């Protein structure tokens, strides 16, 4: 199981970053969008399995439009007004569009809850996952440097998952959150932090030019912060699956489950890392 999970994770990451590095940007962006929309669809399916109503197709269409508008921003270049328009559409117009959708539905059961849950699925998955693209194309001076930035946050995040799994399997005795994920232990949590910190230091040492903004102090701070956020992101998705009485969000990825299982931690670490980069650049 661990080997299948590791191989699937590494292949997925290598495929996305390889396409971007090879400057086949549209294919790389499409792959990121497809994974994000798949994970969003799985989130909605989990809610439906509990008997809750969501505008599943409408929500995924909104996610696809958001990804498409972001790609439009990329090919248009540095157009700040266009970017602000995209963000406004995401935060303001999407919930309004969902409310309008509920108005034209005949006899909705729980219209407000349905709108709120559908919007949460949009914000939780496509909006947060697109921060990976923002790191590549906006958070760095060049797309090539952005690839390394994205590789950094993915490597630290996933090494935390792997370190927690290995350490917990070897010496884990004290459950961390038995009500959410019984197999996660405090020993695994500590091991994940150490693995993430180690990979952070290695990445900064190996990619001094592309990660020039991340001095050793930043490498240590992020090496602790990102693993902490990664664990929270993983537990958050576990809570969602536990609530839906499901072990995995899907079954398309060997050893992992679904697309949401693949990117759950990145939905938290990518936005935090992007905001950290913005803070560095502004300071």
Helices and strands as residue ranges (DSSP letters): H 2-21, H 25-49, H 56-76, H 80-88, I 89-93, H 94-103, H 111-121, I 122-127, H 128-129, H 131-137, H 143-171, E 175-177, E 181-185, H 186-206, H 216-243, H 259-263, H 266-282
